[in-house]
Amino acid sequence: MLNAHRSVAVPPESRFVVELWQGHNEVEVNRFLSRLDAHKRFQAWDLPVESVRSELGDADKISYATAIEAAYNSYARVHGKTRWGDKTPRYVEDIPFLAELFPTARFVHLIRDGRNVALSYAHVPFGPKNVTKAAQLWADRVRVGCKAGRALPAGRYIEVRYEDLVEDAPGEAKDLCEFLELDFDPGMLEYTERARDAVLTRAAQYNPNVTSKPTKTRSWEEEMPADQVETFEAVAGDVLSELGYERRFPDPSAGARIKALLGRVGLPVGRLRN
């Protein structure tokens, strides 16, 4: 949706912002570009590394932030945009590092009911495959993201509920633009057409709805067995409650807590099924 904005470019997931960091604020340009070019996530951008080099001029050494910004600036320029963003879910665990690296960055934390997130894992070849581990991963990431984001100065962090986006995409898009100091572009709501080319083949394969309008594609109330709901809530119920999600089992049974414990140690309990 943001990538469909006339001024904003949002490339495929990067991961390299964190993975290329070696603890040094200064980097040697040629070595950085070589490592960037070899990173499979950068390769998915379909952006020649020489385009990044052109953003850096003749400098031999630069700050790490400048080097990373050059990659995004180049991507934005190639796509005729003036601002850029990133949509890497794993960065929810790296907000303090990213906030320091990019002092003017703003963070949008999109939060979805964890029980539906667990159902989604059953349809992709990655991620946890039992309800306990899915619940733990969701709770850990959401908790750490909220804590780090809420600690930032006012105006740098916002939480958006996926369910609200489904119910009122225009309203949420306008609020998001206000937060990002962007003029609202009605074309954002036509992202299924405007930004279709930015969807990677594997993303469309894993999620056939990725180029569709926001929708409630999963319904834990209808699709998740009651015992798995109870096990999930035994693990992540506190986080669900903190975020305002209604729980079916406010006080999970001893049996559900035992299943949660067994699932944590890797036993095939509560297997998520496609």
RODO-2510 file (C-alpha; in nm, 4 decimals, decimal comma):
residues 274
     n   res          X          Y          Z
     1     m     0,0000     0,0000     0,0000
     2     l     0,2785     0,2432     0,0864
     3     n     0,4749     0,1297    -0,2164
     4     a     0,1792     0,2382    -0,4307
     5     h     0,2142     0,5957    -0,3018
     6     r     0,3463     0,8236    -0,5734
     7     s     0,6395     0,9332    -0,3530
     8     v     0,7349     0,6168    -0,1638
     9     a     0,9381     0,3129    -0,2658
    10     v     0,9296     0,0031    -0,0472
    11     p     1,1509    -0,2785    -0,1778
    12     p     1,1224    -0,6486    -0,0903
    13     e     1,2423    -0,7579     0,2538
    14     s     1,6040    -0,6620     0,3126
    15     r     1,7408    -0,8228     0,6317
    16     f     2,0860    -0,7005     0,5268
    17     v     2,0596    -0,3801     0,7303
    18     v     2,1162    -0,5905     1,0408
    19     e     2,3027    -0,8829     0,8867
    20     l     2,5774    -0,6705     0,7239
    21     w     2,6417    -0,4713     1,0413
    22     q     2,9810    -0,5568     1,1913
    23     g     2,9829    -0,3176     1,4836
    24     h     3,1711    -0,0397     1,3053
    25     n     3,0216     0,2997     1,2254
    26     e     3,2668     0,3433     0,9381
    27     v     3,2838     0,1053     0,6422
    28     e     3,5090     0,0699     0,3416
    29     v     3,2967     0,1345     0,0326
    30     n     3,4249    -0,1384    -0,1984
    31     r     3,4051    -0,4065     0,0686
    32     f     3,0560    -0,2990     0,1710
    33     l     2,9305    -0,3027    -0,1877
    34     s     3,0805    -0,6460    -0,2441
    35     r     2,9038    -0,7879     0,0602
    36     l     2,5795    -0,6127    -0,0305
    37     d     2,5888    -0,7472    -0,3855
    38     a     2,6360    -1,1023    -0,2548
    39     h     2,3388    -1,0822    -0,0179
    40     k     2,0447    -1,2795    -0,1550
    41     r     1,7906    -1,0314    -0,0205
    42     f     1,9573    -0,7448    -0,2054
    43     q     1,9666    -0,9582    -0,5183
    44     a     1,5870    -0,9828    -0,4980
    45     w     1,5706    -0,6037    -0,5426
    46     d     1,6889    -0,6450    -0,9020
    47     l     1,9077    -0,3377    -0,8554
    48     p     2,2621    -0,3197    -1,0000
    49     v     2,5127    -0,2578    -0,7233
    50     e     2,6738     0,0047    -0,9469
    51     s     2,3563     0,2059    -0,9023
    52     v     2,4278     0,2103    -0,5297
    53     r     2,7904     0,3040    -0,5916
    54     s     2,6792     0,6042    -0,7963
    55     e     2,4945     0,7348    -0,4901
    56     l     2,8201     0,7373    -0,2935
    57     g     3,0435     0,9325    -0,5298
    58     d     3,4193     0,8883    -0,4926
    59     a     3,4317     0,8262    -0,1167
    60     d     3,6521     0,5416     0,0035
    61     k     3,5062     0,5224     0,3534
    62     i     3,1610     0,6251     0,4751
    63     s     2,9340     0,5713     0,7719
    64     y     2,7358     0,2496     0,7781
    65     a     2,4101     0,4465     0,7807
    66     t     2,5158     0,6378     0,4687
    67     a     2,6037     0,3135     0,2931
    68     i     2,2658     0,1580     0,3736
    69     e     2,0795     0,4750     0,2796
    70     a     2,2545     0,4726    -0,0573
    71     a     2,0974     0,1355    -0,1370
    72     y     1,7483     0,2578    -0,0546
    73     n     1,7968     0,5955    -0,2216
    74     s     1,9096     0,4193    -0,5356
    75     y     1,6089     0,1881    -0,5308
    76     a     1,3758     0,4845    -0,4842
    77     r     1,5413     0,6839    -0,7637
    78     v     1,5203     0,3941    -1,0104
    79     h     1,1478     0,3717    -0,9369
    80     g     1,0897     0,7442    -0,9681
    81     k     1,0250     0,7969    -0,5967
    82     t     1,1675     1,0440    -0,3449
    83     r     1,1169     0,8583    -0,0152
    84     w     1,1725     0,5019     0,0893
    85     g     1,0657     0,2517     0,3496
    86     d     1,1310    -0,1070     0,4523
    87     k     0,8925    -0,3913     0,5315
    88     t     1,1097    -0,6597     0,6924
    89     p     0,9060    -0,8283     0,9705
    90     r     1,2148    -0,9485     1,1605
    91     y     1,3218    -0,5906     1,2214
    92     v     1,0542    -0,5732     1,4910
    93     e     1,3310    -0,7190     1,7102
    94     d     1,5821    -0,4513     1,6090
    95     i     1,3974    -0,1232     1,6669
    96     p     1,6554     0,0250     1,9101
    97     f     1,9417    -0,0417     1,6659
    98     l     1,7486     0,0932     1,3659
    99     a     1,6224     0,3969     1,5558
   100     e     1,9791     0,4912     1,6453
   101     l     2,1111     0,4161     1,2969
   102     f     1,8382     0,6292     1,1339
   103     p     1,7467     0,9101     1,3775
   104     t     1,4628     1,0393     1,1585
   105     a     1,3098     0,6970     1,0861
   106     r     0,9506     0,6274     1,1848
   107     f     0,8260     0,2827     1,2723
   108     v     0,4918     0,1298     1,1758
   109     h     0,4131    -0,1810     1,3795
   110     l     0,1359    -0,3786     1,2082
   111     i    -0,0145    -0,6176     1,4633
   112     r    -0,2448    -0,9076     1,3818
   113     d    -0,4332    -1,1460     1,6097
   114     g    -0,1743    -1,4107     1,6910
   115     r    -0,4190    -1,6967     1,6537
   116     n    -0,4670    -1,6041     1,2883
   117     v    -0,0922    -1,5656     1,2498
   118     a    -0,0552    -1,9228     1,3760
   119     l    -0,3041    -2,0463     1,1176
   120     s    -0,1059    -1,8708     0,8459
   121     y     0,2106    -2,0622     0,9358
   122     a     0,0355    -2,3851     0,8339
   123     h     0,0214    -2,2625     0,4730
   124     v     0,3867    -2,1650     0,4214
   125     p     0,7114    -2,3653     0,4187
   126     f     0,8735    -2,1552     0,6888
   127     g     0,8043    -2,0711     1,0512
   128     p     0,6819    -2,2838     1,3444
   129     k     0,4568    -2,5779     1,2775
   130     n     0,3001    -2,6390     1,6161
   131     v     0,0649    -2,4065     1,7962
   132     t     0,2879    -2,3637     2,1020
   133     k     0,5913    -2,2450     1,9082
   134     a     0,3738    -2,0229     1,6886
   135     a     0,2236    -1,8634     1,9979
   136     q     0,5625    -1,8131     2,1598
   137     l     0,7172    -1,6588     1,8494
   138     w     0,4249    -1,4225     1,7987
   139     a     0,4135    -1,3183     2,1639
   140     d     0,7907    -1,2657     2,1883
   141     r     0,8135    -1,0549     1,8733
   142     v     0,5061    -0,8470     1,9417
   143     r     0,6081    -0,7881     2,3021
   144     v     0,9629    -0,6787     2,2175
   145     g     0,8408    -0,4579     1,9318
   146     c     0,5820    -0,2818     2,1451
   147     k     0,8253    -0,2270     2,4304
   148     a     1,0975    -0,0828     2,2075
   149     g     0,8627     0,1227     1,9950
   150     r     0,6743     0,2761     2,2834
   151     a     1,0060     0,3806     2,4377
   152     l     1,0880     0,6005     2,1384
   153     p     1,0145     0,9752     2,1424
   154     a     0,6617     1,0739     2,0466
   155     g     0,5998     1,0756     1,6745
   156     r     0,8431     0,7968     1,5861
   157     y     0,6285     0,4884     1,6430
   158     i     0,2727     0,3840     1,5680
   159     e     0,0790     0,0605     1,6097
   160     v    -0,1756    -0,0421     1,3470
   161     r    -0,4067    -0,3385     1,3904
   162     y    -0,4468    -0,5538     1,0844
   163     e    -0,8142    -0,6001     1,1654
   164     d    -0,8667    -0,2218     1,1566
   165     l    -0,6929    -0,2073     0,8200
   166     v    -0,9337    -0,4687     0,6875
   167     e    -1,2376    -0,2833     0,8215
   168     d    -1,1351     0,0663     0,7108
   169     a    -0,8433     0,0690     0,4672
   170     p    -0,9009     0,4317     0,3536
   171     g    -0,9166     0,5624     0,7094
   172     e    -0,6077     0,3707     0,8198
   173     a    -0,4164     0,4805     0,5090
   174     k    -0,4979     0,8456     0,5775
   175     d    -0,3910     0,8151     0,9413
   176     l    -0,0694     0,6467     0,8319
   177     c     0,0080     0,9247     0,5849
   178     e    -0,0466     1,1829     0,8568
   179     f     0,1922     0,9971     1,0860
   180     l     0,4545     0,9792     0,8094
   181     e     0,3995     1,3399     0,7016
   182     l     0,2893     1,2304     0,3568
   183     d     0,0108     1,3759     0,1494
   184     f    -0,2593     1,1132     0,1172
   185     d    -0,2476     0,9555    -0,2276
   186     p    -0,5770     0,7843    -0,3233
   187     g    -0,3697     0,5560    -0,5455
   188     m    -0,2507     0,3801    -0,2300
   189     l    -0,5884     0,2085    -0,2216
   190     e    -0,5272     0,0775    -0,5729
   191     y    -0,2058    -0,0920    -0,4691
   192     t    -0,3209    -0,4258    -0,6085
   193     e    -0,2633    -0,2744    -0,9512
   194     r    -0,0080     0,0008    -0,8875
   195     a     0,2349    -0,2119    -0,6913
   196     r     0,1652    -0,5595    -0,8303
   197     d     0,5057    -0,5739    -1,0011
   198     a     0,6791    -0,5340    -0,6635
   199     v     0,5433    -0,8665    -0,5342
   200     l     0,8049    -1,1404    -0,5468
   201     t     0,7092    -1,4670    -0,7147
   202     r     0,7650    -1,6647    -0,3958
   203     a     0,5438    -1,4271    -0,1987
   204     a     0,2570    -1,4758    -0,4407
   205     q     0,3162    -1,8505    -0,4252
   206     y     0,3023    -1,8645    -0,0452
   207     n     0,0082    -1,6264    -0,0195
   208     p    -0,2273    -1,6142    -0,3178
   209     n    -0,4111    -1,3237    -0,1514
   210     v    -0,1034    -1,0987    -0,1410
   211     t    -0,2206    -0,8984    -0,4428
   212     s    -0,5779    -0,8739    -0,3198
   213     k    -0,7439    -0,6081    -0,1087
   214     p    -0,6937    -0,6437     0,2687
   215     t    -0,9213    -0,9175     0,3909
   216     k    -0,9715    -1,1395     0,6903
   217     t    -0,8179    -1,4396     0,5170
   218     r    -0,7988    -1,6477     0,8346
   219     s    -1,0569    -1,6972     1,1071
   220     w    -0,9274    -1,8708     1,4159
   221     e    -1,2824    -1,8752     1,5555
   222     e    -1,3898    -2,1046     1,2703
   223     e    -1,0705    -2,2807     1,1630
   224     m    -0,8645    -2,3446     1,4774
   225     p    -0,9628    -2,6443     1,6936
   226     a    -1,0726    -2,5435     2,0433
   227     d    -0,7868    -2,7329     2,2099
   228     q    -0,5327    -2,5432     1,9978
   229     v    -0,6987    -2,2119     2,0798
   230     e    -0,6697    -2,2958     2,4490
   231     t    -0,3058    -2,4014     2,4116
   232     f    -0,2228    -2,0824     2,2194
   233     e    -0,3850    -1,8726     2,4903
   234     a    -0,2003    -2,0662     2,7603
   235     v     0,1208    -1,9397     2,5994
   236     a     0,0301    -1,5961     2,4663
   237     g    -0,2941    -1,5047     2,6385
   238     d    -0,1430    -1,2180     2,8354
   239     v    -0,0187    -1,0507     2,5180
   240     l    -0,3567    -1,0983     2,3488
   241     s    -0,5247    -0,9292     2,6436
   242     e    -0,2741    -0,6441     2,6560
   243     l    -0,3512    -0,5694     2,2904
   244     g    -0,7270    -0,5816     2,3420
   245     y    -0,7980    -0,9152     2,1736
   246     e    -1,0760    -1,1183     2,3331
   247     r    -0,9757    -1,4542     2,4737
   248     r    -1,1886    -1,7648     2,4565
   249     f    -1,0058    -1,9190     2,7541
   250     p    -0,9120    -1,6485     3,0072
   251     d    -0,8031    -1,9238     3,2490
   252     p    -0,6551    -2,2124     3,0445
   253     s    -0,6819    -2,5593     3,1945
   254     a    -0,3951    -2,7583     3,3363
   255     g    -0,4131    -2,9833     3,0311
   256     a    -0,3625    -2,6871     2,7972
   257     r    -0,0663    -2,5680     3,0012
   258     i     0,0899    -2,9141     2,9843
   259     k     0,0446    -2,9218     2,6063
   260     a     0,2079    -2,5810     2,5878
   261     l     0,5044    -2,7090     2,7870
   262     l     0,5407    -3,0214     2,5706
   263     g     0,5191    -2,8136     2,2540
   264     r     0,7957    -2,5848     2,3764
   265     v     1,0366    -2,8764     2,4046
   266     g     0,9591    -2,9893     2,0507
   267     l     0,7118    -3,2719     2,0937
   268     p     0,4532    -3,2962     1,8094
   269     v     0,1701    -3,1498     2,0128
   270     g    -0,0809    -2,9158     1,8525
   271     r     0,0495    -2,9629     1,4997
   272     l    -0,0742    -2,6862     1,2686
   273     r    -0,2429    -2,8353     0,9652
   274     n    -0,2960    -2,6949     0,6162
***
